[in-house]
Amino acid sequence: MDNRILIYETSSLPEAEILRGWLESNGIAAFLLHDDCGGVSPGLTFSRGIRLWVDKKDEQNARILLKEFLEGTWEEERHESDHGMEG
């Protein structure tokens, strides 16, 4: 993971999946790292957390997108900036 950087941690798998989906829908490859022993021990995910990683080259845009999403400001700012995305 030398070319990737940790940008977010949570104990909630649904939250992590939503955030990963948000980044990917905006053109940023995102990766989750967590261990629940193949679903046998979900408590491990809660105690150890889930880590969201992106490529280092995408770090700045990913942090902006996460901040907007978590603060609920993405709708208003979306019209002003598409963060380099077309469409």
CORFEN-V376244 format. One record per backbone hydrogen bond with DSSP energy under -0.5 kcal/mol. NH is the residue of the N-H (numbers start at 1). CO is the residue of the C=O. E is the energy in kcal/mol with one decimal. If there is no record, write none. Layout:
BEGIN
nh=NH co=CO e=E
nh=NH co=CO e=E
END
This chain:
BEGIN
nh=4 co=1 e=-1.5
nh=5 co=54 e=-3.1
nh=7 co=52 e=-2.8
nh=8 co=52 e=-1.2
nh=10 co=50 e=-2.0
nh=13 co=11 e=-0.6
nh=16 co=12 e=-2.3
nh=17 co=13 e=-2.6
nh=18 co=14 e=-2.4
nh=19 co=15 e=-2.5
nh=20 co=16 e=-2.5
nh=21 co=17 e=-2.6
nh=22 co=18 e=-2.4
nh=23 co=19 e=-2.4
nh=24 co=20 e=-2.7
nh=25 co=21 e=-2.4
nh=26 co=22 e=-0.7
nh=26 co=23 e=-1.0
nh=27 co=24 e=-1.7
nh=28 co=23 e=-2.4
nh=29 co=27 e=-0.6
nh=31 co=53 e=-2.6
nh=33 co=51 e=-2.2
nh=40 co=37 e=-1.3
nh=41 co=36 e=-2.6
nh=44 co=41 e=-1.9
nh=45 co=41 e=-0.5
nh=45 co=42 e=-0.6
nh=46 co=42 e=-1.3
nh=47 co=43 e=-2.6
nh=48 co=44 e=-3.1
nh=49 co=45 e=-2.0
nh=50 co=10 e=-3.4
nh=51 co=33 e=-2.5
nh=52 co=8 e=-3.0
nh=53 co=31 e=-3.0
nh=53 co=51 e=-0.5
nh=54 co=5 e=-2.0
nh=55 co=29 e=-0.6
nh=56 co=3 e=-2.9
nh=58 co=55 e=-1.8
nh=59 co=56 e=-1.3
nh=62 co=58 e=-2.7
nh=63 co=59 e=-2.7
nh=64 co=60 e=-2.0
nh=65 co=61 e=-2.6
nh=66 co=62 e=-2.8
nh=67 co=63 e=-2.4
nh=68 co=64 e=-2.5
nh=69 co=65 e=-2.5
nh=70 co=66 e=-3.1
nh=71 co=67 e=-2.1
nh=72 co=68 e=-0.9
nh=72 co=69 e=-0.6
nh=73 co=68 e=-2.1
nh=74 co=68 e=-1.0
nh=77 co=73 e=-1.9
nh=78 co=74 e=-1.7
nh=79 co=75 e=-0.6
nh=79 co=76 e=-0.7
nh=80 co=77 e=-0.7
nh=81 co=77 e=-2.3
nh=85 co=82 e=-2.1
END
